[in-house]
Amino acid sequence: MTNNTPGDSPDTSLHRLWQKSTRLPFGSRLFSAAVSLKAPYFRTVLPHVVDVRPGRCEVRGPGWWGNRNHIGTFHVIAALNLAEMAMGVLAEATVPATHRWIPVGMNVRYPAMSTGGLTVTAEWTEIPDFSAITSGQDIDVPLRFIDDAGVEPVVGSITIRVSPKTKR
């Protein structure tokens, strides 16, 4: 890791798309729909990307019946779907075009129940030094899950493997 803070990373095409989209009316909703078209399973949780910066992404999921389980709480798999979207957008907005990434693991606990909507934030406090990554390296992406009542119903992280792109 470097001492870079989120925002110090080179601008990526996804981050530029976010900046252009959010200048439009309903731009963050259009951006969220576009990401959901690229990865259709995200649509199931009705995600709304509310913030994108290099090293940070925040995604909101409503407390609608489709995100609830049989006991009326926010379903943990729906929460993890939001988390994977937040992590993926963070990675696409941060990892330079010289490298690629893929998720390789997830570590989560469910310490509390949530009945409202949920906001998931994926954020690096320090952006990795991608120029120093010359072969595959696993990097954790910390996640923060906060519901409408301020409860943290899920705690976890997703591990991604970052490696230089091979020349074809």
C-alpha positions as CSV (number, residue, x, y, z in Angstrom):
1,M,0.0,0.0,0.0
2,T,1.1,3.5,-0.6
3,N,0.2,6.6,1.5
4,N,-2.2,7.6,-1.3
5,T,-5.7,8.4,0.0
6,P,-8.8,7.8,-2.0
7,G,-8.9,10.3,-4.8
8,D,-5.2,10.2,-5.5
9,S,-5.4,7.3,-8.0
10,P,-5.3,7.9,-11.7
11,D,-8.6,8.6,-13.3
12,T,-10.2,5.5,-14.8
13,S,-12.8,5.3,-17.6
14,L,-15.5,4.2,-15.1
15,H,-14.8,7.1,-12.8
16,R,-15.0,9.5,-15.8
17,L,-18.3,7.9,-16.8
18,W,-19.6,8.4,-13.2
19,Q,-18.6,12.1,-13.4
20,K,-20.3,12.6,-16.7
21,S,-23.4,10.7,-15.7
22,T,-24.0,12.6,-12.5
23,R,-24.1,15.9,-14.3
24,L,-27.4,14.7,-15.9
25,P,-30.8,14.6,-14.3
26,F,-31.1,11.2,-12.6
27,G,-27.5,10.5,-13.6
28,S,-26.7,8.3,-10.7
29,R,-29.8,6.2,-11.4
30,L,-28.7,5.9,-15.1
31,F,-25.2,4.9,-14.0
32,S,-26.7,2.3,-11.6
33,A,-28.8,0.9,-14.4
34,A,-25.8,0.7,-16.7
35,V,-23.7,-1.2,-14.2
36,S,-26.7,-3.5,-13.6
37,L,-26.9,-4.2,-17.4
38,K,-23.2,-5.2,-17.3
39,A,-23.8,-7.5,-14.4
40,P,-27.5,-8.4,-14.5
41,Y,-27.7,-10.2,-11.1
42,F,-27.2,-6.8,-9.4
43,R,-30.7,-5.7,-10.7
44,T,-32.3,-8.1,-8.2
45,V,-31.6,-5.8,-5.3
46,L,-32.6,-2.5,-7.0
47,P,-29.2,-0.9,-6.4
48,H,-28.5,2.8,-6.5
49,V,-24.9,3.9,-6.7
50,V,-24.7,7.1,-4.7
51,D,-20.9,7.9,-4.7
52,V,-17.9,6.8,-6.7
53,R,-14.4,8.0,-6.3
54,P,-11.1,6.2,-6.7
55,G,-10.8,4.0,-3.6
56,R,-14.5,4.4,-2.6
57,C,-18.0,3.4,-3.8
58,E,-21.3,3.7,-1.9
59,V,-24.3,1.7,-3.0
60,R,-27.8,1.8,-1.6
61,G,-30.5,-0.9,-1.5
62,P,-34.1,-0.2,-0.6
63,G,-35.9,-2.0,2.1
64,W,-38.5,-3.4,-0.3
65,W,-40.0,-6.9,0.0
66,G,-37.7,-8.3,-2.7
67,N,-34.7,-7.6,-0.4
68,R,-36.3,-9.2,2.6
69,N,-36.2,-12.8,3.8
70,H,-39.0,-14.9,5.4
71,I,-38.7,-13.2,8.8
72,G,-38.9,-9.7,7.4
73,T,-35.2,-8.7,7.7
74,F,-32.9,-7.5,4.9
75,H,-31.7,-10.8,3.4
76,V,-28.0,-11.2,3.9
77,I,-27.5,-12.5,0.3
78,A,-29.1,-9.3,-1.0
79,A,-26.7,-7.3,1.3
80,L,-23.8,-9.3,-0.2
81,N,-25.0,-8.6,-3.7
82,L,-24.9,-4.8,-2.9
83,A,-21.4,-5.4,-1.4
84,E,-20.1,-7.1,-4.5
85,M,-21.5,-4.2,-6.6
86,A,-19.8,-1.6,-4.4
87,M,-16.5,-3.6,-4.4
88,G,-16.7,-4.0,-8.2
89,V,-17.3,-0.4,-8.9
90,L,-14.5,0.6,-6.5
91,A,-12.1,-1.7,-8.3
92,E,-13.1,-0.5,-11.7
93,A,-12.8,3.1,-10.6
94,T,-9.4,2.6,-9.0
95,V,-7.4,-0.2,-10.6
96,P,-5.5,1.3,-13.6
97,A,-5.9,0.0,-17.1
98,T,-2.5,-1.7,-16.8
99,H,-3.9,-4.2,-14.3
100,R,-6.9,-6.5,-13.9
101,W,-8.8,-7.7,-10.9
102,I,-11.0,-10.6,-9.9
103,P,-12.8,-11.4,-6.6
104,V,-11.3,-14.4,-4.9
105,G,-13.0,-14.5,-1.5
106,M,-15.4,-12.9,0.9
107,N,-15.3,-12.8,4.7
108,V,-18.6,-11.8,6.4
109,R,-20.4,-12.1,9.7
110,Y,-24.0,-11.2,10.5
111,P,-24.0,-9.7,14.0
112,A,-27.4,-8.0,13.8
113,M,-30.7,-7.9,11.9
114,S,-31.9,-5.1,9.6
115,T,-35.4,-4.3,8.6
116,G,-34.9,-1.1,6.6
117,G,-32.9,-0.1,3.5
118,L,-29.2,-0.7,3.5
119,T,-26.1,1.3,2.4
120,V,-22.9,-0.5,1.6
121,T,-19.6,1.3,1.3
122,A,-16.5,-0.3,-0.1
123,E,-13.5,1.9,0.8
124,W,-9.7,1.7,0.9
125,T,-8.2,4.1,3.4
126,E,-5.0,3.8,1.3
127,I,-4.9,3.1,-2.4
128,P,-2.6,0.2,-3.3
129,D,0.6,1.0,-5.2
130,F,-0.4,-0.7,-8.4
131,S,2.9,0.0,-10.1
132,A,4.5,-2.3,-7.5
133,I,2.2,-5.2,-8.3
134,T,4.2,-7.3,-10.8
135,S,2.4,-10.6,-10.3
136,G,-0.9,-11.6,-8.7
137,Q,-1.5,-10.0,-5.3
138,D,-4.5,-10.4,-3.0
139,I,-5.9,-7.1,-1.6
140,D,-8.8,-6.8,0.8
141,V,-11.6,-4.4,0.1
142,P,-13.2,-3.4,3.5
143,L,-17.0,-3.1,3.5
144,R,-19.3,-1.1,5.7
145,F,-23.0,-2.0,5.9
146,I,-25.3,0.5,7.6
147,D,-29.1,0.3,7.6
148,D,-31.7,3.0,7.9
149,A,-31.6,2.8,11.7
150,G,-27.8,3.2,11.9
151,V,-27.4,-0.6,12.7
152,E,-24.4,-2.5,11.2
153,P,-26.1,-5.8,10.4
154,V,-23.2,-7.3,8.4
155,V,-19.5,-6.9,8.8
156,G,-17.0,-8.0,6.2
157,S,-14.6,-7.6,3.3
158,I,-14.0,-9.0,-0.2
159,T,-10.6,-10.1,-1.4
160,I,-9.6,-9.3,-4.9
161,R,-6.6,-10.6,-6.8
162,V,-4.9,-7.8,-8.8
163,S,-2.3,-8.6,-11.4
164,P,-0.8,-6.9,-14.4
165,K,-2.6,-7.4,-17.7
166,T,-0.9,-9.7,-20.1
167,K,-0.1,-8.4,-23.6
168,R,-1.9,-10.3,-26.3
